[in-house]
Amino acid sequence: MCLADYLCDLLTYFNDLARCFDEIETRLQYNSFLQPFLF
């Protein structure tokens, strides 16, 4: 696997991760009453 492919995969991975965290954050805002139990 060449370096460019590896970097592309890495960027895709981090983008997916960021999207995932955004979803979690949005859900936490909607369920803010649950926050004391989650942290």
MMTF fields as JSON, N, C-alpha, C and O atoms, coordinates in Angstrom:
{
  "mmtfVersion": "1.0.0",
  "mmtfProducer": "UNKNOWN",
  "numBonds": 155,
  "numAtoms": 156,
  "numGroups": 39,
  "numChains": 1,
  "numModels": 1,
  "chainsPerModel": [1],
  "groupsPerChain": [39],
  "chainIdList": ["A"],
  "bondAtomList": [4, 2, 8, 6, 12, 10, 16, 14, 20, 18, 24, 22, 28, 26, 32, 30, 36, 34, 40, 38, 44, 42, 48, 46, 52, 50, 56, 54, 60, 58, 64, 62, 68, 66, 72, 70, 76, 74, 80, 78, 84, 82, 88, 86, 92, 90, 96, 94, 100, 98, 104, 102, 108, 106, 112, 110, 116, 114, 120, 118, 124, 122, 128, 126, 132, 130, 136, 134, 140, 138, 144, 142, 148, 146, 152, 150],
  "bondOrderList": [1, 1, 1, 1, 1, 1, 1, 1, 1, 1, 1, 1, 1, 1, 1, 1, 1, 1, 1, 1, 1, 1, 1, 1, 1, 1, 1, 1, 1, 1, 1, 1, 1, 1, 1, 1, 1, 1],
  "groupList": [{"groupName": "MET", "atomNameList": ["N", "CA", "C", "O"], "elementList": ["N", "C", "C", "O"], "formalChargeList": [0, 0, 0, 0], "bondAtomList": [1, 0, 2, 1, 3, 2], "bondOrderList": [1, 1, 2], "singleLetterCode": "M", "chemCompType": "L-PEPTIDE LINKING"}, {"groupName": "CYS", "atomNameList": ["N", "CA", "C", "O"], "elementList": ["N", "C", "C", "O"], "formalChargeList": [0, 0, 0, 0], "bondAtomList": [1, 0, 2, 1, 3, 2], "bondOrderList": [1, 1, 2], "singleLetterCode": "C", "chemCompType": "L-PEPTIDE LINKING"}, {"groupName": "LEU", "atomNameList": ["N", "CA", "C", "O"], "elementList": ["N", "C", "C", "O"], "formalChargeList": [0, 0, 0, 0], "bondAtomList": [1, 0, 2, 1, 3, 2], "bondOrderList": [1, 1, 2], "singleLetterCode": "L", "chemCompType": "L-PEPTIDE LINKING"}, {"groupName": "ALA", "atomNameList": ["N", "CA", "C", "O"], "elementList": ["N", "C", "C", "O"], "formalChargeList": [0, 0, 0, 0], "bondAtomList": [1, 0, 2, 1, 3, 2], "bondOrderList": [1, 1, 2], "singleLetterCode": "A", "chemCompType": "L-PEPTIDE LINKING"}, {"groupName": "ASP", "atomNameList": ["N", "CA", "C", "O"], "elementList": ["N", "C", "C", "O"], "formalChargeList": [0, 0, 0, 0], "bondAtomList": [1, 0, 2, 1, 3, 2], "bondOrderList": [1, 1, 2], "singleLetterCode": "D", "chemCompType": "L-PEPTIDE LINKING"}, {"groupName": "TYR", "atomNameList": ["N", "CA", "C", "O"], "elementList": ["N", "C", "C", "O"], "formalChargeList": [0, 0, 0, 0], "bondAtomList": [1, 0, 2, 1, 3, 2], "bondOrderList": [1, 1, 2], "singleLetterCode": "Y", "chemCompType": "L-PEPTIDE LINKING"}, {"groupName": "THR", "atomNameList": ["N", "CA", "C", "O"], "elementList": ["N", "C", "C", "O"], "formalChargeList": [0, 0, 0, 0], "bondAtomList": [1, 0, 2, 1, 3, 2], "bondOrderList": [1, 1, 2], "singleLetterCode": "T", "chemCompType": "L-PEPTIDE LINKING"}, {"groupName": "PHE", "atomNameList": ["N", "CA", "C", "O"], "elementList": ["N", "C", "C", "O"], "formalChargeList": [0, 0, 0, 0], "bondAtomList": [1, 0, 2, 1, 3, 2], "bondOrderList": [1, 1, 2], "singleLetterCode": "F", "chemCompType": "L-PEPTIDE LINKING"}, {"groupName": "ASN", "atomNameList": ["N", "CA", "C", "O"], "elementList": ["N", "C", "C", "O"], "formalChargeList": [0, 0, 0, 0], "bondAtomList": [1, 0, 2, 1, 3, 2], "bondOrderList": [1, 1, 2], "singleLetterCode": "N", "chemCompType": "L-PEPTIDE LINKING"}, {"groupName": "ARG", "atomNameList": ["N", "CA", "C", "O"], "elementList": ["N", "C", "C", "O"], "formalChargeList": [0, 0, 0, 0], "bondAtomList": [1, 0, 2, 1, 3, 2], "bondOrderList": [1, 1, 2], "singleLetterCode": "R", "chemCompType": "L-PEPTIDE LINKING"}, {"groupName": "GLU", "atomNameList": ["N", "CA", "C", "O"], "elementList": ["N", "C", "C", "O"], "formalChargeList": [0, 0, 0, 0], "bondAtomList": [1, 0, 2, 1, 3, 2], "bondOrderList": [1, 1, 2], "singleLetterCode": "E", "chemCompType": "L-PEPTIDE LINKING"}, {"groupName": "ILE", "atomNameList": ["N", "CA", "C", "O"], "elementList": ["N", "C", "C", "O"], "formalChargeList": [0, 0, 0, 0], "bondAtomList": [1, 0, 2, 1, 3, 2], "bondOrderList": [1, 1, 2], "singleLetterCode": "I", "chemCompType": "L-PEPTIDE LINKING"}, {"groupName": "GLN", "atomNameList": ["N", "CA", "C", "O"], "elementList": ["N", "C", "C", "O"], "formalChargeList": [0, 0, 0, 0], "bondAtomList": [1, 0, 2, 1, 3, 2], "bondOrderList": [1, 1, 2], "singleLetterCode": "Q", "chemCompType": "L-PEPTIDE LINKING"}, {"groupName": "SER", "atomNameList": ["N", "CA", "C", "O"], "elementList": ["N", "C", "C", "O"], "formalChargeList": [0, 0, 0, 0], "bondAtomList": [1, 0, 2, 1, 3, 2], "bondOrderList": [1, 1, 2], "singleLetterCode": "S", "chemCompType": "L-PEPTIDE LINKING"}, {"groupName": "PRO", "atomNameList": ["N", "CA", "C", "O"], "elementList": ["N", "C", "C", "O"], "formalChargeList": [0, 0, 0, 0], "bondAtomList": [1, 0, 2, 1, 3, 2], "bondOrderList": [1, 1, 2], "singleLetterCode": "P", "chemCompType": "L-PEPTIDE LINKING"}],
  "groupTypeList": [0, 1, 2, 3, 4, 5, 2, 1, 4, 2, 2, 6, 5, 7, 8, 4, 2, 3, 9, 1, 7, 4, 10, 11, 10, 6, 9, 2, 12, 5, 8, 13, 7, 2, 12, 14, 7, 2, 7],
  "groupIdList": [1, 2, 3, 4, 5, 6, 7, 8, 9, 10, 11, 12, 13, 14, 15, 16, 17, 18, 19, 20, 21, 22, 23, 24, 25, 26, 27, 28, 29, 30, 31, 32, 33, 34, 35, 36, 37, 38, 39],
  "secStructList": [7, 7, 2, 2, 2, 2, 2, 2, 2, 2, 2, 2, 2, 2, 2, 2, 2, 2, 2, 2, 2, 2, 2, 2, 2, 2, 2, 2, 2, 2, 6, 4, 4, 4, 2, 2, 2, 2, 7],
  "xCoordList": [0.858, 0.0, 0.89, 1.83, 0.581, 1.434, 0.992, -0.114, 1.871, 1.656, 0.416, -0.331, 0.196, -0.972, -2.27, -3.184, -2.339, -3.531, -3.716, -4.829, -2.61, -2.672, -3.193, -4.046, -2.673, -3.114, -4.586, -5.314, -5.021, -6.434, -7.306, -8.317, -6.905, -7.664, -7.702, -8.734, -6.579, -6.489, -7.437, -8.15, -7.442, -8.327, -9.792, -10.599, -10.12, -11.489, -11.866, -12.965, -10.926, -11.173, -11.44, -12.385, -10.614, -10.788, -12.077, -12.737, -12.438, -13.702, -14.881, -15.806, -14.849, -15.914, -15.969, -17.047, -14.794, -14.722, -15.33, -16.103, -14.971, -15.497, -17.015, -17.719, -17.511, -18.952, -19.624, -20.68, -18.993, -19.523, -19.609, -20.627, -18.533, -18.531, -19.572, -20.201, -19.768, -20.802, -22.176, -22.985, -22.438, -23.722, -23.906, -24.971, -22.856, -22.93, -23.203, -24.03, -22.5, -22.657, -24.087, -24.684, -24.633, -26.001, -26.98, -27.905, -26.775, -27.662, -27.564, -28.567, -26.35, -26.184, -26.908, -27.467, -26.905, -27.61, -29.115, -29.805, -29.618, -31.046, -31.39, -32.472, -30.474, -30.714, -29.866, -29.22, -29.861, -28.95, -29.25, -28.367, -30.474, -30.789, -30.063, -29.975, -29.543, -28.805, -27.329, -26.639, -26.835, -25.401, -24.805, -23.715, -25.467, -24.854, -24.596, -23.677, -25.402, -25.234, -24.135, -23.58, -23.814, -22.843, -21.42, -20.478, -21.24, -19.881, -19.529, -18.421],
  "yCoordList": [-1.195, 0.0, 1.24, 1.347, 2.159, 3.346, 4.389, 4.334, 5.322, 6.297, 7.146, 7.452, 7.528, 8.366, 7.64, 8.231, 6.346, 5.565, 5.52, 5.65, 5.333, 5.245, 6.554, 6.546, 7.675, 8.985, 9.226, 9.786, 8.814, 8.949, 8.148, 8.646, 6.904, 6.076, 6.723, 6.712, 7.281, 7.916, 9.112, 9.285, 9.93, 11.097, 10.67, 11.255, 9.649, 9.141, 8.661, 8.924, 7.944, 7.423, 8.559, 8.489, 9.604, 10.716, 11.481, 11.962, 11.596, 12.249, 11.468, 12.057, 10.138, 9.314, 9.468, 9.559, 9.496, 9.644, 10.975, 11.035, 12.041, 13.365, 13.398, 13.982, 12.765, 12.727, 11.975, 12.372, 10.892, 10.095, 10.931, 10.915, 11.664, 12.493, 13.59, 13.938, 14.145, 15.167, 14.593, 15.239, 13.382, 12.741, 12.549, 12.84, 12.055, 11.828, 13.141, 13.197, 14.197, 15.499, 16.004, 16.533, 15.834, 16.275, 15.512, 16.096, 14.205, 13.405, 13.827, 13.866, 14.142, 14.574, 15.885, 16.092, 16.772, 18.037, 17.79, 18.427, 16.865, 16.557, 15.868, 16.073, 15.06, 14.313, 14.877, 14.123, 16.187, 16.809, 16.338, 16.374, 15.901, 15.416, 14.108, 13.709, 13.438, 12.189, 12.428, 11.521, 13.642, 13.895, 13.528, 12.958, 13.827, 13.454, 11.947, 11.528, 11.139, 9.688, 9.188, 8.111, 9.979, 9.518, 9.9, 9.266, 10.921, 11.388, 11.231, 11.576],
  "zCoordList": [0.0, 0.0, 0.0, 0.788, -0.886, -0.945, 0.075, 0.611, 0.321, 1.389, 1.138, 2.068, -0.124, -0.432, -0.07, 0.504, -0.416, -0.072, 1.436, 1.944, 2.143, 3.592, 4.186, 5.074, 3.689, 4.192, 3.873, 4.693, 2.709, 2.345, 3.309, 3.804, 3.571, 4.508, 5.889, 6.559, 6.304, 7.613, 7.687, 8.676, 6.641, 6.623, 6.667, 7.389, 5.892, 5.9, 7.289, 7.778, 7.925, 9.264, 10.25, 11.036, 10.212, 11.15, 10.852, 11.773, 9.579, 9.234, 9.806, 10.364, 9.669, 10.222, 11.74, 12.327, 12.367, 13.808, 14.242, 15.198, 13.525, 13.861, 13.707, 14.53, 12.645, 12.429, 13.574, 14.066, 13.981, 15.085, 16.36, 17.052, 16.668, 17.875, 17.773, 18.773, 16.575, 16.391, 16.709, 17.376, 16.233, 16.515, 18.006, 18.552, 18.672, 20.113, 20.837, 21.746, 20.427, 21.067, 20.896, 21.834, 19.684, 19.431, 20.305, 20.871, 20.416, 21.256, 22.713, 23.426, 23.152, 24.538, 24.781, 25.858, 23.797, 23.964, 24.06, 24.856, 23.248, 23.312, 24.628, 25.18, 25.122, 26.356, 27.482, 28.21, 27.629, 28.594, 30.015, 30.873, 30.276, 31.612, 31.922, 33.083, 30.892, 31.11, 31.404, 31.869, 31.139, 31.246, 32.605, 32.638, 33.731, 35.016, 35.136, 35.84, 34.454, 34.55, 33.624, 33.84, 32.578, 31.588, 31.941, 31.464, 32.767, 33.049, 34.518, 34.928]
}
